[in-house]
Amino acid sequence: MQSLQLAIKMIIIDLSHFQKTQLGKLTWLGQERKVISKIFLVSNATL
């Protein structure tokens, strides 16, 4: 469960960092699905 919270924090940091540029936003949106999929895999594994 702790790893899930850490992953969420990392996403928030990434989001705030990449939102500074338009290109960064597009990059983050492209990565978003991959990261969310990883979180669900991790959370399912820990449950």
Beta strands, then each sheet from edge to edge (+ up, - down):
end
